[in-house]
């Protein structure tokens, strides 16, 4: 499919007027979204805890996590966010995609509303 990047606004869920625009790499293999720490600090998002993650090459790393609100068109939802280091990519993960009710359209290389199924 190739790479898919999207531009979104994120906000501090405690003070929604504190926002920043970010370009995110959509990664359907990543559980959580990751935003550079400098951006999260700028909008006042605070770490809630430090968590260990296993990355694609099998290494384990520790990163802070918090909560941010993601905006896509007329939708917005709060989601867990990883505080990325300077060398980490800004990533939109599956949890945030699902919370926003979005899915990846691999043919048109874009996000679209997900088909919501209730069993």
Secondary structure, DSSP 8 states (H G I E B T S, - for coil): ----EEEEEEEETTEEEEEEEEEEEE-TT-SSEEEEHHHHHHTT----EEEEEE-TTS-EEEEEEEEEEEEETTEEEEEEEEEE-TTS--EE-HHHHHHTTEEEETTTTEEEE------
